Amino acid sequence: MRRSRLSAYVASLLLAVGTALTGAGAAQAAETAATGGYVALGDSYSSGLGAGSYLASSGDCARSTRAYPYLWAAANSPSTFDFTACSGAQTGDVTASQLGPLSATTALVSITIGGNDAGFANIMQTCVLQGDSACVSRINTAKAFVDSTLPGRLDTVYSAIRAKAPSAHVVVLGYPRFYKLGASGCVGLSETKRRALNDAADYIDTATEKRALDHGFTFADVRPAFTGHEICSGSSWMHAVNWLNISESYHPTAAGQSGGYLPVMDAAA
């Protein structure tokens, strides 16, 4: 009986020490990310399209002071902050024009990419303007692209990031689901379209996560953070179709950036 108590005490002591060391390691990693250089890459979900307060110098890239990279940099004061994410960017745009600030001293990189390669804008146009069958068909075409072509494009981007920033901690963030399903009184797209669009987000997130992990990067899943804040939820962090500013449709609002993406980035960084 005495030996059992001693064993239990030793086990609990080891657990406490391990927890303390893990916590210290996490704190040290966060401090390193904060004090080193931070480079924010990617598409409109990283540039902050839909959040407003756009930097005049960013032009059509629509970089927002309310986007999660800008908010994270303001809160953590990295030694340098380079914000090259651009609305409409595909993987080829990242490698061609966004990687310039990366270097051996870069400590942290964040990126969302892949949705435009898969035809995000055309998918939304099809699903808004055409019927259920056309919407589902277009999404199935995008899924085939995700299976056959997107992984190779992501590999090219991720390899280029690692080559230019060999010591950086790289956070690859995913995309949220768009709709709360089964919501009564929510006008707009049919339930069939809503489900298909959510499935498409899941599909690209699954593919992106695999490629990110295979490169040793961190995949940051934003879907749990956005749960309860989808379109039709009554507390949406996503723009529905906005006919006055069509480009902002299906993008996170300022609340989606600060309440959805930023906490996930914080935890992953």
Secondary structure, 3 states (H helix, E strand, C coil): CHHHHHHHHHHHHHHHHHHHHHHHHHHHHHHHHHHCEEEEEECHHHHCCCCCCECHHHHHHCCECCCHHHHHHHHHCCCEEEECCCCCCCHHHHHHHCCCCCCCCEEEEEEECCCCCCCHHHHHHHHHHCCHHHHHHHHHHHHHHHHHCHHHHHHHHHHHHHHHCCCCEEEEECCCCCECCCCCCCCCCCHHHHHHHHHHHHHHHHHHHHHHHHCCCEEECCHHHHCCCCECCCCCCECCCCCCCHHHCCCECHHHHHHHHHHHHHHHC
